[in-house]
C-alpha cells in the first residue's frame, strides 16, 4: 500500500486504495463478505455511441461508485459515493443516495480511502442481518 500512498491523489486513486485494502481485508474473518464489494463504472468520458449504448444497457446518472451487497444490521447493503477535493454531490447523486437509503441501504460520501475504510469497518461491526431481524 506504500506505493499507493505515493501516487498523486484523485478520486480514482482513493478508490484504488480502498479496493487494495479490501483485497487484504478479505483474508480477515471479521470482514467476511468484503469480496462482494464492487465498483460501478458510471463515470468517465465516452463517445456518443458508447455513452448511448451504455444508457440503453441501464447505466444511470447518479449511481454511487461502490456497492457492498452485504446485509448488516438493519441494512440490505452499503453504497459509497467517492469524491475528491472540493467535488460536491450532483443532484442525481443526491437523489440516488436518498432513494437507496429509503429502501434500507446504508450510504456514505467519502473523500478519501481512509474515510471509506473507517465507514466500512463500522458497517462490519453491525450484527449480521438475520441476527438483527431474528432470522425473518
Secondary structure, DSSP 8 states (H G I E B T S, - for coil): -HHHHHS---HHHHHHHHHHHHHHHTTSGGGTTGGG-EE----S---HHHHHHHHHTT--TT--SEEE---BTTBS-EEEEE--TT----HHHHHHHHHHHHTT-EEEEESSHHHHHHHHHHHHHS-BHHHHTTT-
